[in-house]
């Protein structure tokens, strides 16, 4: 299947639609995607992403790790996070995807894109708007050591004013991961100022953080760009 225009032009079309019809951008993106034959923008972007990283993070992670997965849009960060969960589920480990970005159906469609045979019961998908550090801790209370959970995404954990500051939430999650032996992954946005001419993949300095978080809160990072995947141990 070929698109009627390059991805960047389709995005511009969606932005204009959102402005002209006064609708949220994500709705406009989905509208454009349906015109191209896809039920949602996420499926279109997955299908035509030029860089689907072929790597497995699971063997590089230990119990209690706090993993940051960061990349600019359409460079595979969500797919890599979901692949991590599928790999954990195949090994018999509990795998949970907490998303503030997608509906359960949209998330399942992305899982199906990676592995149609595993989509039905390979992992748990949690889409509650109440997702926060306390919510995650309650949901995973009593989970077996080695459980893997991915939170989508870091920057909106404290978007609601009723939730604690991101700084405080990350401290809670770090302590919980260490005590419970659970691997926590955080999908993260990268600031537009990231310059691939300066460095081939983003770094911690390129994370878009409207609210600060503790230094070295993560034990490992995974940054992606243009097909390159760089994993770093911060311990």
Secondary structure, 3 states (H helix, E strand, C coil): CCCCCCHHHHHHHHHHHHHHHCCCHHHHHHHHHHHCCCCCHHHHHHHHCCCCCCCCCHHHCCCCCEEEEECCCCCCHHHHHHHHHHHHHHCCCCEEEEECCCCHHHHHHHHHHHCHHHCCCCCEEECCCCCCHHHHHHHHCCCCCCCEEEEECHHHCCCCCCCCCHHHHHHHHHHHHHHHCCEEEEEECECCCCCCCCCCCCCHHHECCCCCCCCCCCCEEEEEECCEEEEEECC
